[in-house]
Amino acid sequence: MKYFVEQNCVAEFSFYSGKAYKDPFNKLELDVIFIDAEGIEKVVPGFWAGDNLWKIRFSSPITGEYSYRTVCSDYSNPSLHGQKGIIEVTPYTGNNHLLKHGLLRLSKNRRYLEHLDGTPFFWLGDTWWMGLCKRLRWPADFQFLVKDRIAKGFTVIQIVAGLYPDMPPFDERGANEDGFPWRKDYSSINPAYFDMADLRINYLVESGLVPCIVGCWGYFLEFMGLEKMKKHWRYLLARYGASPVIWCMAGEAVMPYYQADFARTGKEQENRRQEYLIKSRAGWTEVTRYLRSTDPYHHPITIHSMDYGHDTVNEASLLDIDMLQTGHGSHKSLSKTLNMLTTSLERKPKMPVLVGEVCYEGILESSRQEIQRFLFWSCLLSGAGGHTYGANGIWQVNTKEKPFGPSPTGISWGDTPWEEACQLPGSSHLGIAKRFLERYHWWQLEPHPEWAETSKQDSALYSAGIPGNLRLIFMGCFFIEAQFDLIIKNIEESLRCRAFYFDPKNGLEYDLGVVTPDKQSNWHPPAPPIRQDWVLAIEVKVRE
């Protein structure tokens, strides 16, 4: 039989075992080998879908005919082993930009992500750690939040595959409509849980949002053990690998569980913490290596840490993106965030760096919209490959009827309902910022702090652009004072430029006309009209 599927779309094949197994998840493995017209093979893992049912999901960016054959670890089962067929991949005809442009990969200069066809991908992420639980009801709540984020310009959703932070394992707050992802003794996966997760993750993709699938919170490696964690990741790969996803190995990967008996202070406890850290790094290194060697689609891989992602594994080259967590201290976290970003950008091997968790809007009664604007603009103009936002109330899915409640530490992070949190102004302001940058070749931006000068010591001034084409200077609100002494340096004499102030709160522009530099090729822009955040844009309009 011949099957047809469009380019980059997911084809699903079902195989029914004529042979019953007491423990199919642990006793069997099913792969399908797809062979293209040139004889190149792609080994795609299958997954147990419950009872005697197994499924394979496959996609291809290349049109043409593929043959396939199944390989089962039980060679004596003819209903699973040795099945053959043909699939024809035809050109994509739809409007979904993820499917039109293809899966994600690193750009050649390793500074940002792009689609397989070379189209740059702007990472503006949102944090829905617990977005697969039933407290974010399907379909009404989940689809409402997706539509809100699409309207604001978000492109990535960071979401955990059911093994959550901030609660004990198998806490009812983490269940979805069909329970938990694993049995309570971790003896087997629960396919029904992932059937419900499919609905949500597939809806993200159908809506044009890239799921950044976080495999688990880091301490589950200790709870489950290395081999079960590999099986967990194989299952996620089989379920979602044919879709345009990003893999995040774990959240806070090397952090011990909140109530670990060595969480107290003392020399003995410190020695045990170091032992745990070494063991966790080794474990996540092995699991990451396993996923990289098993994934036939070569999705970008990152890991979420308490600080630098590349420090949570022993081989940074196993990662494609360095994801940072830099704090929730509002103004106190700003300098730390920029220092960590700058440090990571200088590390080898070179890879895109982005802040994956910082200052959720509204957390600890702080981190309001001005903090969100500052973090976005300062990071993007300092070389970040993207940025992730978060709102306190969404990540833990507070509801009006019942807030999430206390963490294992005994106190709650807050009670703002997710419906209110999704309307906090910072999310809109970041969408405005992204749309502004998309007017230009944002992927060519490079930091140029030497372009802007002021006498102020702590200037909150960030400058980047495309030499000979564009300059962008972000000024934090505390930079704007009565004595406005900003100098734009070394404007090329052969360029005729237009300047304007861009209001990052609402997208309004204030035209400054043609830039007229002095004899030293410098320009003194007039002060903006209001003491607030501003972006000064200088566009090259004419070459002399």
C-alpha positions, -999 to 999 in steps of 0.1 A, spaced: 0 0 0 12 35 -8 7 64 16 9 101 7 19 130 30 29 166 24 64 178 29 72 186 66 38 172 77 35 143 101 24 109 87 13 84 114 14 46 109 -3 21 132 8 -15 137 -12 -40 158 7 -68 174 -8 -102 169 12 -113 199 3 -102 234 30 -91 259 27 -86 297 50 -56 296 52 -43 260 67 -9 269 98 -25 285 100 -57 265 98 -44 230 113 -17 208 100 -9 173 118 12 147 110 19 111 137 24 86 128 49 59 149 49 27 148 77 2 154 75 -36 191 79 -31 193 50 -6 198 72 24 183 56 55 166 73 84 158 52 115 126 65 132 117 51 167 81 40 173 61 42 205 38 19 224 3 34 222 -14 11 247 -27 -25 245 -13 -42 214 -10 -9 194 23 6 182 27 38 162 53 55 140 53 92 132 74 104 102 80 136 83 104 147 56 116 180 42 125 163 10 98 154 -15 98 121 -33 92 84 -27 104 65 4 102 28 11 101 16 47 104 -15 67 98 -22 104 123 -36 128 110 -51 160 132 -63 188 111 -95 188 120 -108 153 94 -136 158 65 -112 157 55 -108 120 29 -82 127 56 -58 140 88 -70 123 94 -69 86 63 -49 76 70 -29 44 54 -1 25 58 30 3 52 67 12 52 95 -12 61 130 1 45 158 -19 51 195 -19 36 214 10 6 235 0 -6 251 33 1 284 50 17 273 83 51 290 83 67 262 104 57 236 77 64 259 48 100 266 59 109 234 77 125 222 109 148 244 129 186 242 129 216 265 138 226 292 114 260 289 98 275 315 120 259 297 151 244 329 164 207 322 159 182 295 147 169 292 112 146 269 93 159 243 69 152 265 40 175 292 55 147 315 68 158 331 101 137 321 131 131 347 158 129 330 192 104 349 214 95 323 240 68 321 267 70 298 298 42 274 304 61 248 325 29 231 336 9 237 304 1 200 298 -19 196 331 -57 196 333 -58 228 353 -51 245 319 -83 230 305 -84 215 270 -96 229 247 -110 262 260 -81 275 282 -53 261 262 -65 274 229 -74 308 244 -38 312 257 -23 301 223 -44 326 204 -33 354 228 4 345 224 1 342 186 -15 377 185 14 391 205 40 376 183 54 348 204 71 319 185 82 294 212 64 278 241 86 262 268 65 233 282 74 203 305 65 168 295 46 161 327 74 155 352 70 189 368 89 213 391 76 228 423 56 198 435 63 163 448 62 135 421 26 124 414 11 154 430 -25 157 417 -18 193 405 4 178 378 -21 153 364 -39 158 331 -73 143 321 -58 108 319 -35 109 349 3 111 351 29 103 324 43 73 343 31 48 367 39 57 403 67 31 405 81 43 372 76 8 359 59 19 327 48 49 307 11 59 305 2 62 268 -32 78 276 -15 107 293 5 114 261 -27 111 239 -40 141 258 -6 159 256 -7 153 218 -38 174 215 -21 204 231 13 200 215 -2 194 180 -23 225 185 8 246 192 23 234 159 -9 239 140 -10 275 153 26 282 143 42 280 177 73 258 183 71 236 213 104 236 233 97 203 251 114 201 285 118 164 292 114 167 330 127 186 360 162 176 367 158 156 399 137 131 381 169 116 369 176 105 404 140 93 410 138 73 378 174 63 371 195 66 339 179 38 318 144 49 325 152 84 317 166 73 283 133 54 277 114 85 286 134 105 261 130 78 234 93 80 240 92 118 236 113 115 205 90 89 190 59 109 198 70 144 188 103 141 168 85 143 134 71 178 144 91 211 145 103 210 181 132 220 202 145 196 229 153 209 263 168 180 283 157 190 317 147 220 338 172 231 365 190 200 355 215 195 383 194 209 411 185 183 438 149 179 450 138 207 473 136 185 504 168 165 498 184 156 531 215 175 522 197 208 515 209 220 549 242 237 556 273 219 568 304 203 556 289 168 552 259 182 534 282 202 511 302 171 502 270 153 493 258 182 472 291 181 453 287 143 448 251 149 435 263 176 412 290 154 396 266 125 393 239 146 377 262 162 352 275 128 342 239 115 339 226 144 318 257 141 296 249 105 289 212 111 283 219 141 260 244 120 240 218 93 237 192 116 224 216 133 199 226 99 185 190 86 183 171 116 169 170 112 131 157 148 127 186 164 145 164 189 164 183 216 183 191 206 219 194 228 249 192 223 287 178 246 314 200 252 344 202 272 375 227 294 357 246 284 325 232 255 305 266 245 291 278 239 327 252 212 334 268 187 310 304 176 308 305 180 270 291 214 259 294 203 223 264 181 228 242 212 231 231 235 203 218 264 224 231 278 257 200 285 278 206 308 309 186 312 341 196 345 356 174 353 386 140 368 397 153 398 416 138 425 394 164 454 391 189 433 411 189 407 383 196 431 354 234 434 356 237 397 364 217 388 333 239 409 310 271 397 326 261 360 322 250 366 286 283 383 278 303 355 295 284 328 276 288 345 242 326 342 247 325 305 255 335 277 231 320 260 212 301 290 198 263 286 200 233 308 202 228 321 238 194 331 252 179 338 286 154 311 291 142 322 326 145 355 343 122 378 363 88 365 355 65 394 352 47 399 386 68 375 406 76 386 441 54 416 436 79 430 412 95 426 377 68 447 360 67 457 323 97 480 324 119 451 336 106 430 308 114 457 282 148 462 296 157 425 296 145 420 261 162 450 245 195 448 265 199 411 258 190 413 221 213 443 215 241 425 234 241 395 211 214 371 225 200 346 199 165 351 213 146 357 245 121 340 267 94 358 287 74 344 316 45 355 337 39 345 373 6 328 373 10 311 339 40 289 345 23 271 374 -12 276 360 -30 294 388 -68 293 384 -93 317 398 -110 289 418 -78 274 431 -43 289 430 -15 264 425 -6 266 462 26 260 481 59 247 467 76 218 485 94 245 505 61 254 521 52 287 505 36 298 473 51 319 445 18 338 441 -19 335 434 -24 356 402 -48 336 379 -33 327 345 -62 346 328 -49 378 344 -13 370 341 -16 365 303 -28 402 301 1 417 320 15 445 298 51 431 294 40 404 271 24 430 247 55 452 249 78 423 239 56 416 210 58 452 199 96 450 202 98 418 181 76 433 153 99 464 153 130 443 149 114 422 122 113 453 100 151 448 96 175 420 91 175 414 128 196 383 125 225 405 113 225 427 143 258 428 162 267 447 194 285 480 189 287 497 223 313 520 209 286 537 187 270 555 217 287 575 244 276 593 275 292 608 306 271 587 329 287 558 347 257 535 349 241 545 316 216 517 309 227 522 273 228 494 247 238 498 211 238 474 182 231 474 145 242 465 110 273 485 99 265 508 70 228 501 73 212 504 108 219 515 143 197 509 173 203 523 208 182 513 237 180 538 266 165 527 299 142 551 316 167 561 343 191 572 315 168 601 305 177 631 326 176 669 322 213 669 312 210 646 281 245 642 267 242 612 244 267 612 215 264 589 185 300 582 174 317 577 140 289 581 116 302 572 82 305 603 60 293 586 29 259 578 45 228 599 46 207 587 76 173 593 91 167 590 128 136 586 150 127 577 185 107 545 189 84 541 219 88 505 231 55 506 250 32 513 221 52 513 189 48 550 182 76 569 164 89 604 168 108 616 136 141 633 141 148 639 105 181 637 87 212 631 108 238 658 105 271 648 121 297 673 132 333 675 119 343 646 141 316 624 125 296 625 157 259 634 162 242 648 193 205 637 192 179 658 209 165 646 242 133 624 239 101 641 250 94 619 280 115 603 308 109 566 299 125 538 279 133 547 243 149 531 213 168 555 190 169 542 155 192 555 128 184 541 93 206 546 63 184 561 36 209 574 10 245 567 1 263 598 -11 
